[in-house]
């Protein structure tokens, strides 16, 4: 019986022995590639740097796993989805605080954007320029009027005046 317990504890220590990914480490998860921006066991962050596999719908998650560590996805880097011909719908995770310059530039079929976060993210110039004119943006019901107004002004300065609705 003690041999089995020792083997079990040895297996646990081998699994948890994976080192914490360093700042700058790149890795793939799903259809996106990420880069570690802050290396920390419980408060680590990553940003989306590349679309690996093009599809009609892309979900940018709130968190992502790497080597047993959970990282918050806080940013979309510049020109990640630029000139994507397939992209029609995007879901932006709750932890996103920044969307880079020309991130969704000239994604002509992009017609539906869903923000999961209650706070309006920073949106850099031309991030949404060239998307569908009839694009619909959905925000959470719990987003305050002030944050919705802020999001609208940031989207307008990022190159788009679109229609908004609150989710149920």
ZADO-1210 file (C-alpha; in nm, 4 decimals, padded with zeros to 6 digits):
<atoms>
<atom x="00.0000" y="00.0000" z="00.0000" code="UNK" pos="1"/>
<atom x="00.2775" y="00.2478" z="00.0791" code="UNK" pos="2"/>
<atom x="00.4425" y="00.1815" z="-00.2575" code="UNK" pos="3"/>
<atom x="00.1215" y="00.2883" z="-00.4345" code="UNK" pos="4"/>
<atom x="00.1025" y="00.6060" z="-00.2232" code="UNK" pos="5"/>
<atom x="00.4665" y="00.6915" z="-00.3030" code="UNK" pos="6"/>
<atom x="00.4055" y="00.6367" z="-00.6752" code="UNK" pos="7"/>
<atom x="00.0988" y="00.8599" z="-00.6577" code="UNK" pos="8"/>
<atom x="00.2831" y="01.1435" z="-00.4795" code="UNK" pos="9"/>
<atom x="00.5741" y="01.1131" z="-00.7247" code="UNK" pos="10"/>
<atom x="00.3305" y="01.1450" z="-01.0170" code="UNK" pos="11"/>
<atom x="00.1785" y="01.4581" z="-00.8579" code="UNK" pos="12"/>
<atom x="00.5167" y="01.6255" z="-00.8129" code="UNK" pos="13"/>
<atom x="00.6149" y="01.5482" z="-01.1732" code="UNK" pos="14"/>
<atom x="00.2956" y="01.7114" z="-01.3049" code="UNK" pos="15"/>
<atom x="00.3330" y="02.0241" z="-01.0919" code="UNK" pos="16"/>
<atom x="00.7042" y="02.0507" z="-01.1716" code="UNK" pos="17"/>
<atom x="00.6356" y="02.2238" z="-01.5047" code="UNK" pos="18"/>
<atom x="00.7937" y="02.5694" z="-01.4911" code="UNK" pos="19"/>
<atom x="00.5880" y="02.8856" z="-01.5142" code="UNK" pos="20"/>
<atom x="00.5986" y="03.0187" z="-01.8738" code="UNK" pos="21"/>
<atom x="00.8236" y="03.3259" z="-01.8968" code="UNK" pos="22"/>
<atom x="00.7199" y="03.6666" z="-02.0272" code="UNK" pos="23"/>
<atom x="00.7342" y="03.6619" z="-02.4070" code="UNK" pos="24"/>
<atom x="00.6567" y="03.2888" z="-02.4378" code="UNK" pos="25"/>
<atom x="00.4344" y="03.2148" z="-02.7366" code="UNK" pos="26"/>
<atom x="00.1860" y="02.9259" z="-02.7468" code="UNK" pos="27"/>
<atom x="-00.1202" y="02.8103" z="-02.9390" code="UNK" pos="28"/>
<atom x="-00.4600" y="02.7284" z="-02.7950" code="UNK" pos="29"/>
<atom x="-00.7524" y="02.6576" z="-03.0242" code="UNK" pos="30"/>
<atom x="-00.7444" y="02.8777" z="-03.3339" code="UNK" pos="31"/>
<atom x="-00.5386" y="03.1559" z="-03.1714" code="UNK" pos="32"/>
<atom x="-00.1748" y="03.2109" z="-03.0777" code="UNK" pos="33"/>
<atom x="-00.0951" y="03.3913" z="-02.7525" code="UNK" pos="34"/>
<atom x="00.2057" y="03.5609" z="-02.5962" code="UNK" pos="35"/>
<atom x="00.2642" y="03.5836" z="-02.2211" code="UNK" pos="36"/>
<atom x="00.2676" y="03.9512" z="-02.1156" code="UNK" pos="37"/>
<atom x="00.2898" y="03.8929" z="-01.7405" code="UNK" pos="38"/>
<atom x="00.4296" y="03.5727" z="-01.5946" code="UNK" pos="39"/>
<atom x="00.2689" y="03.4945" z="-01.2588" code="UNK" pos="40"/>
<atom x="00.1275" y="03.1719" z="-01.1114" code="UNK" pos="41"/>
<atom x="-00.2150" y="03.3202" z="-01.0339" code="UNK" pos="42"/>
<atom x="-00.2194" y="03.6680" z="-01.1929" code="UNK" pos="43"/>
<atom x="-00.0558" y="03.5971" z="-01.5291" code="UNK" pos="44"/>
<atom x="-00.1788" y="03.7655" z="-01.8478" code="UNK" pos="45"/>
<atom x="-00.1503" y="03.6964" z="-02.2202" code="UNK" pos="46"/>
<atom x="-00.2372" y="03.8781" z="-02.5414" code="UNK" pos="47"/>
<atom x="-00.3674" y="03.7427" z="-02.8722" code="UNK" pos="48"/>
<atom x="-00.0921" y="03.7802" z="-03.1325" code="UNK" pos="49"/>
<atom x="-00.2020" y="03.5693" z="-03.4279" code="UNK" pos="50"/>
<atom x="-00.4927" y="03.3826" z="-03.5847" code="UNK" pos="51"/>
<atom x="-00.3688" y="03.0281" z="-03.6518" code="UNK" pos="52"/>
<atom x="-00.6756" y="02.8823" z="-03.8221" code="UNK" pos="53"/>
<atom x="-00.9181" y="03.1082" z="-04.0057" code="UNK" pos="54"/>
<atom x="-01.2881" y="03.0487" z="-03.9486" code="UNK" pos="55"/>
<atom x="-01.6233" y="03.2309" z="-03.9670" code="UNK" pos="56"/>
<atom x="-01.6533" y="03.2734" z="-03.5892" code="UNK" pos="57"/>
<atom x="-01.3702" y="03.3501" z="-03.3482" code="UNK" pos="58"/>
<atom x="-01.4076" y="03.3417" z="-02.9704" code="UNK" pos="59"/>
<atom x="-01.1418" y="03.5268" z="-02.7736" code="UNK" pos="60"/>
<atom x="-01.1718" y="03.3629" z="-02.4301" code="UNK" pos="61"/>
<atom x="-01.1506" y="03.5356" z="-02.0916" code="UNK" pos="62"/>
<atom x="-00.8807" y="03.2912" z="-01.9776" code="UNK" pos="63"/>
<atom x="-00.6521" y="03.0345" z="-02.1378" code="UNK" pos="64"/>
<atom x="-00.4508" y="02.7406" z="-01.9959" code="UNK" pos="65"/>
<atom x="-00.0773" y="02.6784" z="-02.0462" code="UNK" pos="66"/>
<atom x="00.1193" y="02.4063" z="-01.8621" code="UNK" pos="67"/>
<atom x="-00.1443" y="02.3882" z="-01.5892" code="UNK" pos="68"/>
<atom x="-00.1404" y="02.7643" z="-01.5284" code="UNK" pos="69"/>
<atom x="-00.4391" y="02.9869" z="-01.6068" code="UNK" pos="70"/>
<atom x="-00.3718" y="03.3187" z="-01.7796" code="UNK" pos="71"/>
<atom x="-00.6191" y="03.6052" z="-01.8296" code="UNK" pos="72"/>
<atom x="-00.6464" y="03.7169" z="-02.1930" code="UNK" pos="73"/>
<atom x="-00.6204" y="04.0968" z="-02.1659" code="UNK" pos="74"/>
<atom x="-00.5321" y="04.2266" z="-02.5123" code="UNK" pos="75"/>
<atom x="-00.5647" y="04.1769" z="-02.8863" code="UNK" pos="76"/>
<atom x="-00.2422" y="04.2926" z="-03.0534" code="UNK" pos="77"/>
<atom x="-00.2317" y="04.5088" z="-03.3653" code="UNK" pos="78"/>
<atom x="-00.3324" y="04.3650" z="-03.7044" code="UNK" pos="79"/>
<atom x="-00.4196" y="04.0175" z="-03.5669" code="UNK" pos="80"/>
<atom x="-00.7292" y="03.9656" z="-03.7845" code="UNK" pos="81"/>
<atom x="-00.6469" y="04.2284" z="-04.0494" code="UNK" pos="82"/>
<atom x="-00.8006" y="04.1638" z="-04.3950" code="UNK" pos="83"/>
<atom x="-00.9518" y="03.8296" z="-04.2891" code="UNK" pos="84"/>
<atom x="-01.1902" y="03.7275" z="-04.5675" code="UNK" pos="85"/>
<atom x="-01.3833" y="03.4607" z="-04.3691" code="UNK" pos="86"/>
<atom x="-01.4446" y="03.6280" z="-04.0321" code="UNK" pos="87"/>
<atom x="-01.8155" y="03.7040" z="-03.9781" code="UNK" pos="88"/>
<atom x="-01.8545" y="03.6974" z="-03.6003" code="UNK" pos="89"/>
<atom x="-01.6274" y="03.7655" z="-03.3035" code="UNK" pos="90"/>
<atom x="-01.6822" y="03.7195" z="-02.9301" code="UNK" pos="91"/>
<atom x="-01.4482" y="03.9325" z="-02.7190" code="UNK" pos="92"/>
<atom x="-01.3789" y="03.7888" z="-02.3725" code="UNK" pos="93"/>
<atom x="-01.4554" y="03.9590" z="-02.0414" code="UNK" pos="94"/>
<atom x="-01.0920" y="04.0338" z="-01.9513" code="UNK" pos="95"/>
<atom x="-01.0000" y="04.2188" z="-02.2730" code="UNK" pos="96"/>
<atom x="-00.8830" y="04.5711" z="-02.1854" code="UNK" pos="97"/>
<atom x="-00.7139" y="04.6686" z="-02.5123" code="UNK" pos="98"/>
<atom x="-00.7741" y="04.6138" z="-02.8843" code="UNK" pos="99"/>
<atom x="-00.4774" y="04.7067" z="-03.1023" code="UNK" pos="100"/>
<atom x="-00.4455" y="04.9235" z="-03.4126" code="UNK" pos="101"/>
<atom x="-00.6038" y="04.7702" z="-03.7248" code="UNK" pos="102"/>
<atom x="-00.6937" y="04.4480" z="-03.5352" code="UNK" pos="103"/>
<atom x="-01.0081" y="04.3899" z="-03.7416" code="UNK" pos="104"/>
<atom x="-00.9154" y="04.6272" z="-04.0254" code="UNK" pos="105"/>
<atom x="-01.0847" y="04.5418" z="-04.3588" code="UNK" pos="106"/>
<atom x="-01.2674" y="04.2326" z="-04.2264" code="UNK" pos="107"/>
<atom x="-01.5428" y="04.3044" z="-04.4778" code="UNK" pos="108"/>
<atom x="-01.7757" y="04.0207" z="-04.3683" code="UNK" pos="109"/>
<atom x="-01.7540" y="04.0981" z="-03.9939" code="UNK" pos="110"/>
<atom x="-02.1160" y="04.1694" z="-03.9026" code="UNK" pos="111"/>
<atom x="-02.1522" y="04.0651" z="-03.5387" code="UNK" pos="112"/>
<atom x="-01.9342" y="04.1613" z="-03.2414" code="UNK" pos="113"/>
<atom x="-02.0121" y="04.0511" z="-02.8865" code="UNK" pos="114"/>
<atom x="-01.8363" y="04.2110" z="-02.5913" code="UNK" pos="115"/>
<atom x="-01.8481" y="03.9926" z="-02.2776" code="UNK" pos="116"/>
<atom x="-01.6845" y="04.2432" z="-02.0399" code="UNK" pos="117"/>
<atom x="-01.8723" y="04.5036" z="-01.8376" code="UNK" pos="118"/>
<atom x="-01.6044" y="04.7680" z="-01.9015" code="UNK" pos="119"/>
<atom x="-01.5329" y="04.9258" z="-02.2382" code="UNK" pos="120"/>
<atom x="-01.1855" y="04.8260" z="-02.3639" code="UNK" pos="121"/>
<atom x="-00.9316" y="05.0690" z="-02.5100" code="UNK" pos="122"/>
<atom x="-00.9716" y="05.0587" z="-02.8882" code="UNK" pos="123"/>
<atom x="-00.6813" y="05.1879" z="-03.0966" code="UNK" pos="124"/>
<atom x="-00.7141" y="05.3721" z="-03.4283" code="UNK" pos="125"/>
<atom x="-00.8645" y="05.1959" z="-03.7305" code="UNK" pos="126"/>
<atom x="-00.9275" y="04.8784" z="-03.5256" code="UNK" pos="127"/>
<atom x="-01.2708" y="04.8296" z="-03.6821" code="UNK" pos="128"/>
<atom x="-01.2361" y="05.0301" z="-04.0063" code="UNK" pos="129"/>
<atom x="-01.3711" y="04.8468" z="-04.3103" code="UNK" pos="130"/>
<atom x="-01.6074" y="04.6037" z="-04.1364" code="UNK" pos="131"/>
<atom x="-01.9697" y="04.5550" z="-04.2480" code="UNK" pos="132"/>
<atom x="-02.1781" y="04.8726" z="-04.2414" code="UNK" pos="133"/>
<atom x="-02.4673" y="04.6809" z="-04.0834" code="UNK" pos="134"/>
<atom x="-02.2532" y="04.5361" z="-03.8021" code="UNK" pos="135"/>
<atom x="-02.4394" y="04.4689" z="-03.4772" code="UNK" pos="136"/>
<atom x="-02.2619" y="04.4948" z="-03.1428" code="UNK" pos="137"/>
<atom x="-02.3938" y="04.3129" z="-02.8377" code="UNK" pos="138"/>
<atom x="-02.2887" y="04.4113" z="-02.4862" code="UNK" pos="139"/>
<atom x="-02.3716" y="04.2516" z="-02.1483" code="UNK" pos="140"/>
<atom x="-02.6895" y="04.3587" z="-01.9720" code="UNK" pos="141"/>
<atom x="-02.4838" y="04.4641" z="-01.6685" code="UNK" pos="142"/>
<atom x="-02.2744" y="04.7159" z="-01.8660" code="UNK" pos="143"/>
<atom x="-02.3420" y="05.0616" z="-01.7249" code="UNK" pos="144"/>
<atom x="-02.4731" y="05.3477" z="-01.9393" code="UNK" pos="145"/>
<atom x="-02.1439" y="05.5328" z="-01.8891" code="UNK" pos="146"/>
<atom x="-01.9410" y="05.2338" z="-02.0131" code="UNK" pos="147"/>
<atom x="-02.1738" y="05.1858" z="-02.3104" code="UNK" pos="148"/>
<atom x="-02.1352" y="05.5534" z="-02.4015" code="UNK" pos="149"/>
<atom x="-01.7570" y="05.5175" z="-02.3679" code="UNK" pos="150"/>
<atom x="-01.7598" y="05.2057" z="-02.5889" code="UNK" pos="151"/>
<atom x="-01.9654" y="05.3869" z="-02.8526" code="UNK" pos="152"/>
<atom x="-01.7262" y="05.6820" z="-02.8615" code="UNK" pos="153"/>
<atom x="-01.4225" y="05.4516" z="-02.8784" code="UNK" pos="154"/>
<atom x="-01.5788" y="05.2477" z="-03.1614" code="UNK" pos="155"/>
<atom x="-01.6617" y="05.5673" z="-03.3495" code="UNK" pos="156"/>
<atom x="-01.3015" y="05.6914" z="-03.3189" code="UNK" pos="157"/>
<atom x="-01.1822" y="05.3438" z="-03.4226" code="UNK" pos="158"/>
<atom x="-01.3620" y="05.3852" z="-03.7516" code="UNK" pos="159"/>
<atom x="-01.7141" y="05.2543" z="-03.7061" code="UNK" pos="160"/>
<atom x="-02.0601" y="05.3801" z="-03.6196" code="UNK" pos="161"/>
<atom x="-02.2760" y="05.0711" z="-03.5691" code="UNK" pos="162"/>
<atom x="-02.5922" y="04.9549" z="-03.3901" code="UNK" pos="163"/>
<atom x="-02.5826" y="04.8333" z="-03.0287" code="UNK" pos="164"/>
<atom x="-02.8008" y="04.6119" z="-02.8149" code="UNK" pos="165"/>
<atom x="-02.7793" y="04.4719" z="-02.4628" code="UNK" pos="166"/>
<atom x="-02.7870" y="04.0946" z="-02.4178" code="UNK" pos="167"/>
<atom x="-03.0642" y="03.9319" z="-02.2208" code="UNK" pos="168"/>
</atoms>
